[in-house]
Amino acid sequence: MLALPIVLLIFPPTYFDEGQSTCLSVILLDKTCPGCGLTRAIQHLIHFDFSAAFRYNKLSFVVFPFLVYWYAKEFVKIWKKYRSQA
């Protein structure tokens, strides 16, 4: 669980910027959906590149804080479970 944020911080902010989209809406219908660009935007937010994140997906400014909250909540839950078993 700790490896994911570390790996995302090690990758450069532009790591996901190129390549084929994996969005089914783009692949099947050739149209973007509200989630398109969210992974790229989150990666740029992690590296404090707010303007690029905004260009990729404006919704990332709502989703990212929620993800951080959820991730921290799950981490605390696992930590408490681990501490009670020790």
C-alpha positions in Angstrom: 0.0 0.0 0.0 2.9 2.3 0.6 4.6 1.4 -2.7 2.0 3.0 -5.0 2.5 6.7 -3.9 6.3 6.2 -3.9 6.2 4.7 -7.4 4.0 7.5 -8.7 6.3 10.1 -7.1 9.3 8.5 -8.8 7.7 8.5 -12.2 8.1 11.8 -14.0 4.8 13.9 -14.3 4.8 13.2 -18.0 5.0 9.4 -17.6 1.4 8.8 -18.7 1.1 11.7 -21.1 1.8 9.6 -24.2 0.4 6.4 -25.6 -2.9 4.9 -26.5 -5.9 5.6 -24.4 -7.4 2.7 -22.4 -10.8 4.4 -22.1 -13.5 2.2 -23.7 -15.4 5.3 -24.8 -12.4 6.5 -26.8 -11.6 3.0 -28.2 -15.1 2.0 -29.1 -16.9 5.3 -29.9 -13.9 7.6 -30.6 -15.4 10.1 -28.0 -13.9 11.3 -24.7 -15.8 10.7 -21.5 -15.7 12.8 -18.2 -13.0 10.5 -16.8 -10.7 10.8 -19.8 -7.4 12.3 -18.8 -8.0 11.7 -15.1 -4.9 9.5 -14.6 -2.7 12.0 -16.4 -4.2 14.9 -14.4 -3.7 13.0 -11.1 -0.1 12.3 -12.0 0.5 16.0 -12.6 -1.3 17.0 -9.4 1.0 14.6 -7.4 3.9 16.6 -8.9 2.2 20.0 -8.2 1.8 20.8 -11.9 -1.6 22.3 -11.5 -2.0 23.9 -14.9 -1.3 20.6 -16.8 -3.7 18.8 -14.4 -6.4 21.4 -15.2 -5.8 20.9 -18.9 -6.1 17.1 -18.7 -9.2 17.0 -16.5 -10.8 19.7 -14.4 -12.5 17.1 -12.3 -9.1 15.9 -10.9 -9.2 18.8 -8.4 -12.3 17.1 -6.8 -11.3 13.5 -7.3 -7.7 13.8 -6.0 -8.5 15.1 -2.5 -11.2 12.4 -2.2 -8.6 9.7 -3.2 -6.1 11.0 -0.7 -8.8 11.0 2.0 -9.9 7.4 1.1 -6.3 6.2 0.9 -5.4 7.7 4.3 -8.6 6.2 5.8 -7.7 2.7 4.5 -4.1 3.1 5.7 -5.2 4.0 9.2 -7.7 1.1 9.2 -4.9 -1.4 8.2 -2.5 0.2 10.7 -4.9 -0.2 13.6 -5.6 -3.8 12.6 -1.9 -4.5 12.5 -1.3 -2.8 15.9 -4.1 -4.7 17.6 -2.6 -8.0 16.4 0.9 -7.2 17.6 
